[in-house]
């Protein structure tokens, strides 16, 4: 069975001459002369999955050729690192591959796109990949959005997860916290309260909605209250949740007798520009 191709996202990055052509030559390259893509965004390869792929390769061979590029010391894997790892486990001497002439930048792009389209990346791996592409290629979030076919808000929200404490980032990466938990935690005003709140989430197995409610209470809590604020109605709470999801930041809606106000937080000039561009769409 053929694995998923690179898809239309590749066309946004590469001119026609870099796409696979019908005359691309599939050749056998020595496994021991290949090494992993140094720009591979995916950091975790599960042993069980590699073992299953190894068994399939031993029975049916490698059905889809890898994409590699020639280097000074052999070949570097562009696409197909799992097949490469499984081939090593199967102790194959050679494997089928198409040799491409790609720059470091193109290798980064291809590796990210291939993993995104296979949905192989964790939210944190995806965030690091976006950040690396923007840093290395000098592109903006808006340009990256157009090229990858991902919304600007999605890229911005994913990348902002990297601003959380390292311990929280690790929890999201290993699945102990969801991306939704991480996005909610970005709205905590007192950053010293993030880790205690995370411990509470893990101990009590709180869902995202429960965490959002806790954060609202934490952010609204004052040292001394002369009178208790009336409880916000469920409609306003739902609207706040929708806006937080769309804008990727803390939002508060306060309704008075004759008028109300919407408060939207931003953390930097770039963050403000991101939010303003959201309203322009």
C-alpha positions, -999 to +999 in steps of 0.1 A: +000+000+000+014+034-010+019+059+018+003+093+016+021+116-008+034+150-001+002+166-013-006+201-026+013+218+002+045+209-015+035+228-046+032+260-026+069+258-016+086+242-046+088+252-082+078+225-108+114+215-114+117+202-078+085+181-078+088+144-085+089+138-123+080+107-142+116+103-152+130+103-116+152+073-114+147+049-085+180+034-074+192+011-047+213+030-021+233+013+006+215+015+040+248+020+059+256+051+038+224+068+048+217+090+078+186+107+092+175+141+081+191+166+105+161+189+100+135+162+109+109+179+131+096+146+144+117+136+174+099+105+187+097+072+168+078+045+186+097+012+187+065-009+182+056+010+150+092+005+137+090-032+145+057-036+126+071-018+096+102-040+098+080-071+096+061-057+066+094-049+048+107-084+054+076-098+038+068-074+011+099-052+007+099-014+007+069-005-016+075+033-017+110+046-024+125+070+000+136+105-011+173+113-002+199+138-011+236+131-018+260+144+008+297+143+014+294+111+034+267+092+016+231+102+017+207+121+039+171+111+043+146+137+031+114+117+033+111+082+047+130+081+080+107+054+095+113+032+065+151+038+068+150+029+105+129-002+098+153-012+070+182-010+094+163-032+119+156-057+091+194-057+083+188-048+046+219-039+027+202-015+002+168+003-001+150+020-031+154+057-032+150+088-055+181+111-051+171+148-051+193+179-052+179+199-023+192+227-002+190+227+036+160+250+034+141+227+011+149+197+033+134+215+063+103+224+043+097+189+029+102+172+062+077+195+079+051+191+052+054+154+050+049+150+087+021+175+089+002+157+062+007+124+079-003+140+112+028+125+128+039+155+149+030+164+184+018+200+190+052+209+204+071+193+176+049+212+152+055+245+171+093+240+169+091+232+132+071+264+125+095+285+146+126+270+129+111+276+094+104+312+103+138+317+118+158+299+090+138+311+060+130+346+073+093+342+066+064+357+086+035+337+102+012+351+075+035+339+047+039+305+064+002+302+067-004+308+030+023+283+020+013+255+043-024+259+039-027+264+077-046+293+092-026+322+107-043+318+140-034+280+141+003+287+136+003+316+161-015+295+187+008+266+183+040+286+184+028+305+215+028+271+234+066+274+234+064+304+257+050+282+285+074+269+312+096+241+300+080+216+323+045+224+309+059+221+273+072+187+282+038+176+295+021+187+263+047+170+242+043+136+260+005+138+260+000+144+297-016+177+288-035+185+256-029+214+233-062+228+246-048+228+281-017+246+269-037+273+251-058+279+282-027+282+304-014+310+282-042+331+297-030+329+333-020+365+343+002+355+373+028+333+357+039+320+391+005+303+394+010+282+362+029+253+377+006+249+407-023+250+384-007+224+361-002+201+391-039+205+400-049+196+364-028+165+364-038+153+399-076+160+394-076+151+356-094+184+348-106+189+312-100+221+292-134+237+300-128+232+338-093+247+334-107+277+316-132+283+344-104+281+370-083+306+351-112+331+348-116+328+386-079+332+392-075+362+369-106+380+383-097+373+419-089+405+439-070+407+473-101+424+488-135+425+474-160+450+488-189+433+471-191+401+452-195+404+415-226+389+400-220+356+383-215+359+346-243+343+325-236+312+305-240+330+271-212+355+279-190+326+291-196+307+258-188+339+238-156+344+257-146+308+250-153+313+213-132+345+211-103+329+231-103+301+206-103+324+176-079+350+189-056+327+209-055+350+239-074+358+271-107+376+265-132+390+290-167+402+282-183+425+308-219+436+304-233+466+323-268+480+326-265+502+295-233+491+278-206+465+280-170+461+270-147+434+256-112+432+269-086+414+247-051+408+261-019+409+240+017+403+251+038+421+225+035+443+194+037+413+172+009+396+192-012+428+188-006+428+150-016+391+149-049+398+167-057+429+145-051+409+114-076+383+126-103+410+125-094+421+090-101+386+075 
